[in-house]
Amino acid sequence: MEQNDSLSVQRNRSIQAVVSDGYKLYLGNIWKLIRSSWIQAVIYAIALGASMTYFFSSLLPTLMGHSGTLMAEIGIWLATVVIFILAMLVFAFAGGVVPLQEHYKSGHIRSTLHWYGRWPWRFTLRGICKIPGMLLKMVRCRQLGLLTATILVMLLVVLIATLVLQLPAIILALSNLKAQGIAGIGAAASLPENITQMNFITFTVCGLVQAFIHLSTLFPIYYIWRNACLYKNDTIKKKTEK
C-alpha cells in the first residue's frame, strides 16, 4: 500500500491541518483499528460500566447517607477505577499508539493478522515511560500553543460526544438514586429490581462506542509530535550549515 502524501508525517501542519489530517487518518483506517483492538475496547467498556454503575448505585447513595460503609465503598470504587485506567491504557496502545508507530515507519496502518488483535504489553510499559519526554519535546520545539489549542478543540468534541452517548445511562442511574432515596424514607420505589443490571448494560454499551471516539484524539496529537520532530531536525540542520 502506497503512502498517502496528504497524510505524510514529513511536513509541518497548522492547527486546522493537524486536526483535519488526524481525523482523516483515523477514519480512513477505522476498521483496521477496530479489528486490532476490539477485545481491549470491550474490556474498557466493561470496566467503565462497572465503575460508573458502582459509583451511582453504591458510592453515591452512601455519600448521601442512605446506606453502607463509606470507606469500604470508596475502596471498592477506587479499585474499579484503577482497573478501568489499566484497560484504557492497553486499549490506547493497541488501537492507537502501535498503529501510529506503523504509520510513522511505513506510511500506512496494516490490519492485524489475528482475530484477537494486538496485545502490546511490553510496548505499553515502554510507551508510558516515554510520554513525559514526548511532551517535553513539544514544549521545547515551540509546539505548546499548537498542542494546547488542538487539545482544547478535541476536548470540546469529545466532551459533547461523551455527554450525548452517556446521557441515557446517567438519567437511568440518577433515577435509581432517586428511587433509593425514596425507599430510604419509607416510601415505595417505582423502579424495577434489576435497575442496577440495566445501568451496567447501558454504561457498557455506551462505553464501547465512547472508547473509539476517545481513541481518535491520539491521531491529531501524533501529527503535533511530528511537527515537533521536524522543527527539531530543521533547527539542527540550520546550526550544522552555519
C-alpha positions as CSV (number, residue, x, y, z in Angstrom):
1,M,0.0,0.0,0.0
2,E,1.5,3.4,-1.0
3,Q,1.8,6.2,1.4
4,N,-0.9,8.9,1.2
5,D,1.1,12.1,0.6
6,S,-1.6,14.3,2.1
7,L,-1.3,12.4,5.4
8,S,2.5,12.1,5.3
9,V,4.3,12.8,8.5
10,Q,7.1,14.6,6.6
11,R,5.5,18.1,6.5
12,N,4.6,20.7,9.0
13,R,0.9,21.4,9.7
14,S,-1.2,24.2,11.1
15,I,-3.7,23.5,13.8
16,Q,-6.5,23.1,11.2
17,A,-4.4,20.6,9.2
18,V,-3.4,18.8,12.4
19,V,-7.0,18.1,13.4
20,S,-8.2,17.5,9.9
21,D,-5.5,15.1,8.8
22,G,-5.5,13.4,12.2
23,Y,-9.2,12.5,11.8
24,K,-8.8,11.6,8.1
25,L,-6.1,9.1,9.1
26,Y,-8.3,7.7,11.9
27,L,-11.5,7.4,9.8
28,G,-9.6,6.0,6.8
29,N,-8.3,3.1,9.0
30,I,-11.2,2.7,11.4
31,W,-12.0,-0.9,10.5
32,K,-8.3,-1.9,10.9
33,L,-8.2,-0.2,14.3
34,I,-11.4,-1.9,15.4
35,R,-10.0,-5.3,14.3
36,S,-6.8,-4.7,16.2
37,S,-8.3,-3.6,19.5
38,W,-11.9,-4.7,19.7
39,I,-11.3,-7.1,22.7
40,Q,-9.5,-4.3,24.5
41,A,-12.4,-2.0,23.7
42,V,-14.8,-4.5,25.2
43,I,-12.7,-4.8,28.4
44,Y,-12.5,-0.9,28.5
45,A,-16.3,-0.7,28.2
46,I,-17.0,-3.3,30.9
47,A,-14.5,-1.7,33.3
48,L,-16.2,1.7,32.6
49,G,-19.6,0.2,33.1
50,A,-18.6,-1.4,36.4
51,S,-17.0,1.8,37.7
52,M,-19.9,4.1,36.8
53,T,-22.6,1.6,38.0
54,Y,-20.9,1.1,41.3
55,F,-20.5,4.9,41.7
56,F,-24.2,5.6,41.1
57,S,-25.6,2.5,42.8
58,S,-23.4,2.2,45.9
59,L,-20.9,5.0,46.5
60,L,-23.1,8.0,45.8
61,P,-26.0,6.7,47.9
62,T,-23.5,6.1,50.8
63,L,-22.2,9.6,50.4
64,M,-25.8,10.9,50.7
65,G,-26.2,8.9,53.9
66,H,-28.7,6.3,52.5
67,S,-26.7,3.2,53.5
68,G,-23.4,1.4,53.5
69,T,-19.9,1.9,54.9
70,L,-18.2,4.9,53.3
71,M,-14.5,3.8,53.4
72,A,-15.3,0.3,52.1
73,E,-17.4,1.8,49.3
74,I,-14.7,4.2,48.3
75,G,-12.0,1.5,48.4
76,I,-14.0,-0.8,46.1
77,W,-14.8,2.1,43.7
78,L,-11.2,3.1,43.5
79,A,-10.3,-0.5,42.6
80,T,-12.7,-0.3,39.7
81,V,-11.2,3.0,38.6
82,V,-7.7,1.5,38.6
83,I,-8.8,-1.4,36.5
84,F,-10.5,1.0,34.1
85,I,-7.4,3.1,33.8
86,L,-5.3,0.0,33.0
87,A,-7.8,-1.2,30.5
88,M,-7.8,2.3,28.9
89,L,-4.0,2.3,28.6
90,V,-3.9,-1.1,27.0
91,F,-6.7,-0.1,24.6
92,A,-5.0,3.2,23.7
93,F,-1.7,1.5,22.8
94,A,-3.3,-1.5,20.9
95,G,-5.7,0.7,18.9
96,G,-3.7,3.9,18.7
97,V,0.0,4.1,19.5
98,V,1.1,0.9,17.9
99,P,-0.8,1.5,14.6
100,L,0.6,5.1,14.6
101,Q,4.1,3.7,15.0
102,E,3.4,1.6,11.9
103,H,2.2,4.6,10.0
104,Y,5.4,6.6,11.0
105,K,7.7,3.8,9.8
106,S,5.9,2.6,6.6
107,G,3.3,5.3,5.7
108,H,0.3,3.1,6.3
109,I,-1.5,1.1,9.0
110,R,-1.7,-2.6,8.4
111,S,-4.5,-4.9,9.5
112,T,-3.6,-7.3,12.2
113,L,-3.5,-11.0,11.2
114,H,-5.2,-12.3,14.3
115,W,-8.9,-12.1,15.2
116,Y,-7.9,-11.3,18.8
117,G,-6.0,-8.1,17.8
118,R,-2.9,-6.7,19.4
119,W,-1.7,-7.1,23.0
120,P,1.4,-4.8,23.2
121,W,2.2,-5.3,26.9
122,R,5.9,-4.6,26.7
123,F,5.4,-1.7,24.3
124,T,2.7,-0.3,26.6
125,L,5.1,-0.1,29.5
126,R,7.9,1.4,27.5
127,G,5.5,3.9,25.9
128,I,4.1,5.1,29.2
129,C,7.7,5.9,30.3
130,K,8.3,7.9,27.1
131,I,5.2,10.1,27.4
132,P,6.8,12.8,29.6
133,G,9.8,13.0,27.1
134,M,7.4,13.4,24.2
135,L,5.5,16.2,25.9
136,L,8.8,18.0,26.8
137,K,9.9,17.8,23.2
138,M,6.7,19.5,22.1
139,V,7.3,22.3,24.6
140,R,10.9,22.8,23.7
141,C,10.1,22.9,20.0
142,R,7.6,25.6,20.5
143,Q,4.6,23.3,19.9
144,L,3.0,24.1,23.2
145,G,0.5,26.6,21.7
146,L,-0.4,24.2,18.9
147,L,-0.7,21.3,21.4
148,T,-2.9,23.3,23.8
149,A,-5.2,24.6,21.0
150,T,-5.6,21.2,19.5
151,I,-6.3,19.5,22.8
152,L,-9.0,22.2,23.6
153,V,-10.7,21.6,20.3
154,M,-10.6,17.8,20.7
155,L,-11.8,18.0,24.4
156,L,-14.8,20.0,23.3
157,V,-15.7,17.5,20.6
158,V,-15.1,14.5,22.9
159,L,-17.0,16.1,25.8
160,I,-20.0,16.7,23.7
161,A,-19.9,13.2,22.2
162,T,-19.4,11.6,25.6
163,L,-22.3,13.5,27.2
164,V,-24.6,12.6,24.3
165,L,-23.6,8.9,24.5
166,Q,-23.8,8.6,28.3
167,L,-26.9,10.7,28.8
168,P,-29.3,7.7,28.8
169,A,-27.1,5.8,31.2
170,I,-26.8,8.9,33.5
171,I,-30.5,9.5,33.5
172,L,-31.2,5.9,34.4
173,A,-28.6,6.0,37.2
174,L,-30.0,9.2,38.7
175,S,-33.5,7.7,38.6
176,N,-32.1,4.7,40.5
177,L,-30.5,7.1,43.0
178,K,-33.8,8.9,43.5
179,A,-35.6,5.7,44.0
180,Q,-33.1,4.6,46.7
181,G,-33.8,8.0,48.4
182,I,-37.5,7.4,48.3
183,A,-37.1,3.9,49.7
184,G,-34.9,5.3,52.4
185,I,-37.7,7.4,53.8
186,G,-40.1,4.5,53.8
187,A,-42.0,5.2,50.5
188,A,-42.4,2.7,47.8
189,A,-39.8,2.8,45.0
190,S,-41.2,2.6,41.5
191,L,-38.2,1.3,39.5
192,P,-37.7,-2.4,38.7
193,E,-35.5,-4.6,40.8
194,N,-32.9,-5.2,38.1
195,I,-32.2,-1.4,37.6
196,T,-28.5,-1.9,38.6
197,Q,-28.0,-4.5,35.9
198,M,-29.8,-2.2,33.4
199,N,-27.4,0.6,34.5
200,F,-24.4,-1.6,33.9
201,I,-25.5,-2.7,30.5
202,T,-26.3,0.9,29.4
203,F,-23.0,2.3,30.6
204,T,-21.1,-0.6,29.0
205,V,-22.8,-0.3,25.6
206,C,-22.3,3.4,25.5
207,G,-18.7,3.0,26.7
208,L,-17.9,0.7,23.8
209,V,-18.8,3.5,21.3
210,Q,-17.2,6.1,23.6
211,A,-13.9,4.1,23.5
212,F,-13.4,4.6,19.8
213,I,-14.4,8.3,20.0
214,H,-11.8,8.9,22.6
215,L,-9.2,6.9,20.7
216,S,-9.5,9.4,17.8
217,T,-7.8,12.1,19.9
218,L,-4.4,10.3,19.6
219,F,-4.2,10.9,15.9
220,P,-4.1,14.8,15.8
221,I,-1.6,14.6,18.7
222,Y,0.5,12.2,16.6
223,Y,0.9,15.0,13.9
224,I,1.7,17.6,16.6
225,W,4.5,15.3,17.8
226,R,5.8,15.0,14.2
227,N,5.7,18.8,13.9
228,A,8.0,19.0,16.9
229,C,10.4,16.4,15.5
230,L,10.5,18.3,12.1
231,Y,11.1,21.6,13.9
232,K,14.0,20.0,15.9
233,N,15.5,18.5,12.8
234,D,15.3,21.8,10.9
235,T,17.0,23.6,13.9
236,I,19.8,21.1,14.0
237,K,20.3,21.4,10.2
238,K,20.5,25.2,10.3
239,K,23.1,25.0,13.1
240,T,25.1,22.5,11.1
241,E,25.0,24.7,8.0
242,K,26.3,27.6,9.9
